[in-house]
Amino acid sequence: MIVAGLGAMGSAAADHLARRGARVLGIDPWQPPHDAGSSGGETRLIRKAYFEHPDYVPLLARAYDNWADLEAETGDRVLYRTGTVYVGDPAGELIRGSRLAADTHGLPLLELDDPGLAELHPFLRRPEGYAALFEPDAGLLLCERAVAAQLRRAAAHGATLRYGERVLGFDRAGGPGGVEVSIGGRRVRAGALVITAGSWAPALLASLGLSLRVTRQPLFWIPAPAGFELGTVPCWAVQRPEAPGLFYGFPALPAAFGGHAGIKLAHHHPGEAADPDAPRSAATAAELTVLLRAVAPFLPALNGPALASKVCLYTSTADGHFVIDRHPEHPGVVFGCGFSGHGFKFASVVGEALADLALEGRSALPIGFLGLR
Ligand SMILES: Cc1cc2nc3c(=O)[nH]c(=O)nc-3n(C[C@H](O)[C@H](O)[C@H](O)COP(=O)(O)OP(=O)(O)OC[C@H]3O[C@@H](n4cnc5c(N)ncnc54)[C@H](O)[C@@H]3O)c2cc1C
C-alpha cells in the first residue's frame, strides 16, 4: 500500500493500514509535521454539533474514539475538551446548523444567557440580537503532535516512511488489480495507492475534473489577557451576518508546549487563490486589523500587535464538503481531498475509511455522502 502525502489524512491512513497488517510505504516531499501544507499552526478546533451537516456527526463520534485510542496507545495527549462557545446570528448557519446537528443526534449543546456566558468565558460578549451556545464536548487538537503521533505509530507497526520524494503519477498495473506508482524516477507496483496530498492532490487527481480551489489562509497569535489560558476559557467561534465564514480562536497554550505565546485567532473562510508550489506572501498587519475589527464586538479585550503569524493552505471543494472515494477509472487508487478548512478533526476517521477502501474496496463507515458522485 502506497500512501502519497503524510499530513493529517495520510499519516492517519498509513497508521490504520499498518495496524491492520498491510505493508505500507508512505511518501512525502517534506517531513511531516511541517507547515508547508494545511496541517501546521499548533491547534485545530474539534466539535460534534456540526453546523456544516448533521451527517458528519457519526463520523465525528468515531473520530473522537480514534483520537482517544491514539492517545492511549502513544501516551501523547492530542485532544483537549475545553468546550467551545458559538456566538452568532440566530438565523445564521453556525447557530441554526449547530442546533440542528445537536437535535438530530441528541448531543449536549447549551443555550447561554448573558450571566452563563460571562461565567464560561469572561472575555466574550453577546451583542444585542445574537445567540450564544456552548458545546461541552468540543475543544482543540494539537495538530503537529497528532500528525507526529500517527506517523510514529505507523512506523512502530512496520510502515516505511520516506521523505524527500514525491509521487508523480500512477497507472494501471499489468495483471489483475493493483497500481503502478511513479515515485521520483522509479515505478513501484502496489496493491493500492492512497492519495492524501492535500493542496497538491488537484494535480494528482486532475483527470477527475473536481473543482478544488487552493487558498492562502493567514493566522495570528496576539497577546493573551490574563485569564485566557488553556484550562481557564473555552475555544470560541463567532459568525456575523454581514461577513462570510467564522471568526474563531483558542485559549493561550502553556509555554511548556513549545509553541507561540499568546492566543491564536483566524478567519475560517477561503482566502485568496494560492499556488502550493509558489512562495507564499506573509500575513500582514492590515489582515490582522481586519480580523480584530470583526471580533471587536465579541471580544473587546483582544488587541494586537501580532506576536507571530503563519500562512496555511485550504483546499476547498465547491460546496465545502470533503471527497473520499475510489478512483472511478483506477480501482487500485483511493483518495481523500478537499478538506476545505474543517477536515483536521476527522483525520483519525478519514484514515480508517481510506484504509477500508484500500484494503477491502468499501467501508462500513458512513462516508457515502462524501463520495465523488
Ligand atoms: C489555517 C487553517 C486552519 C484550520 N482550522 C481547522 C480547524 O480548526 N479544525 C479542523 O478540523 N480543520 C481545520 N483546518 C483544516 C485542516 O487542517 C485540513 O483540512 C487538513 O489539515 C488537511 O489535511 P491533508 O492531509 O489533506 O493535507 P496536508 O496535511 O497538507 O498533507 C498533504 C501532504 O501531502 C504532501 N505532498 C504534496 N505533494 C505530494 C506528492 N506529489 N507526493 C506525496 N506527497 C505529497 C505534502 O507535503 C503534505 O505533507 C484548518 C486549515 C488551515 C489551513
PDBQT file of the ligand as one rigid body, heavy atoms in Angstrom, charges set to zero:
ROOT
HETATM    1  C1  LIG A 401      -5.358  27.977   8.862  1.00  0.00    +0.000 C 
HETATM    2  C2  LIG A 401      -6.130  26.685   8.922  1.00  0.00    +0.000 A 
HETATM    3  C3  LIG A 401      -6.987  26.449   9.980  1.00  0.00    +0.000 A 
HETATM    4  C4  LIG A 401      -7.727  25.268  10.035  1.00  0.00    +0.000 A 
HETATM    5  N1  LIG A 401      -8.540  25.052  11.106  1.00  0.00    +0.000 NA
HETATM    6  C5  LIG A 401      -9.175  23.861  11.244  1.00  0.00    +0.000 A 
HETATM    7  C6  LIG A 401      -9.894  23.581  12.424  1.00  0.00    +0.000 A 
HETATM    8  O1  LIG A 401      -9.956  24.397  13.362  1.00  0.00    +0.000 OA
HETATM    9  N2  LIG A 401     -10.476  22.354  12.535  1.00  0.00    +0.000 N 
HETATM   10  C7  LIG A 401     -10.394  21.414  11.552  1.00  0.00    +0.000 A 
HETATM   11  O2  LIG A 401     -10.954  20.325  11.722  1.00  0.00    +0.000 OA
HETATM   12  N3  LIG A 401      -9.716  21.654  10.416  1.00  0.00    +0.000 NA
HETATM   13  C8  LIG A 401      -9.092  22.857  10.247  1.00  0.00    +0.000 A 
HETATM   14  N4  LIG A 401      -8.364  23.122   9.132  1.00  0.00    +0.000 N 
HETATM   15  C9  LIG A 401      -8.373  22.156   8.031  1.00  0.00    +0.000 C 
HETATM   16  C10 LIG A 401      -7.395  21.040   8.227  1.00  0.00    +0.000 C 
HETATM   17  O3  LIG A 401      -6.242  21.462   8.864  1.00  0.00    +0.000 OA
HETATM   18  C11 LIG A 401      -7.127  20.416   6.863  1.00  0.00    +0.000 C 
HETATM   19  O4  LIG A 401      -8.359  20.009   6.304  1.00  0.00    +0.000 OA
HETATM   20  C12 LIG A 401      -6.203  19.212   6.971  1.00  0.00    +0.000 C 
HETATM   21  O5  LIG A 401      -5.019  19.587   7.634  1.00  0.00    +0.000 OA
HETATM   22  C13 LIG A 401      -5.902  18.679   5.578  1.00  0.00    +0.000 C 
HETATM   23  O6  LIG A 401      -5.005  17.595   5.702  1.00  0.00    +0.000 OA
HETATM   24  P1  LIG A 401      -4.374  16.894   4.427  1.00  0.00    +0.000 P 
HETATM   25  O7  LIG A 401      -3.737  15.658   4.914  1.00  0.00    +0.000 OA
HETATM   26  O8  LIG A 401      -5.399  16.836   3.345  1.00  0.00    +0.000 OA
HETATM   27  O9  LIG A 401      -3.263  17.946   3.903  1.00  0.00    +0.000 OA
HETATM   28  P2  LIG A 401      -1.781  18.178   4.458  1.00  0.00    +0.000 P 
HETATM   29  O10 LIG A 401      -1.737  17.981   5.920  1.00  0.00    +0.000 OA
HETATM   30  O11 LIG A 401      -1.306  19.451   3.868  1.00  0.00    +0.000 OA
HETATM   31  O12 LIG A 401      -0.966  16.958   3.833  1.00  0.00    +0.000 OA
HETATM   32  C14 LIG A 401      -0.664  16.826   2.477  1.00  0.00    +0.000 C 
HETATM   33  C15 LIG A 401       0.713  16.212   2.389  1.00  0.00    +0.000 C 
HETATM   34  O13 LIG A 401       0.980  15.799   1.060  1.00  0.00    +0.000 OA
HETATM   35  C16 LIG A 401       2.341  16.014   0.782  1.00  0.00    +0.000 C 
HETATM   36  N5  LIG A 401       2.538  16.002  -0.660  1.00  0.00    +0.000 N 
HETATM   37  C17 LIG A 401       2.394  17.025  -1.533  1.00  0.00    +0.000 A 
HETATM   38  N6  LIG A 401       2.627  16.609  -2.797  1.00  0.00    +0.000 NA
HETATM   39  C18 LIG A 401       2.908  15.287  -2.727  1.00  0.00    +0.000 A 
HETATM   40  C19 LIG A 401       3.221  14.293  -3.712  1.00  0.00    +0.000 A 
HETATM   41  N7  LIG A 401       3.265  14.592  -5.014  1.00  0.00    +0.000 N 
HETATM   42  N8  LIG A 401       3.507  13.046  -3.290  1.00  0.00    +0.000 NA
HETATM   43  C20 LIG A 401       3.455  12.728  -1.973  1.00  0.00    +0.000 A 
HETATM   44  N9  LIG A 401       3.141  13.630  -1.007  1.00  0.00    +0.000 NA
HETATM   45  C21 LIG A 401       2.857  14.893  -1.385  1.00  0.00    +0.000 A 
HETATM   46  C22 LIG A 401       2.605  17.343   1.463  1.00  0.00    +0.000 C 
HETATM   47  O14 LIG A 401       3.976  17.564   1.707  1.00  0.00    +0.000 OA
HETATM   48  C23 LIG A 401       1.816  17.201   2.752  1.00  0.00    +0.000 C 
HETATM   49  O15 LIG A 401       2.633  16.674   3.798  1.00  0.00    +0.000 OA
HETATM   50  C24 LIG A 401      -7.614  24.295   9.025  1.00  0.00    +0.000 A 
HETATM   51  C25 LIG A 401      -6.714  24.514   7.965  1.00  0.00    +0.000 A 
HETATM   52  C26 LIG A 401      -5.974  25.685   7.915  1.00  0.00    +0.000 A 
HETATM   53  C27 LIG A 401      -5.026  25.895   6.775  1.00  0.00    +0.000 C 
ENDROOT
TORSDOF 0
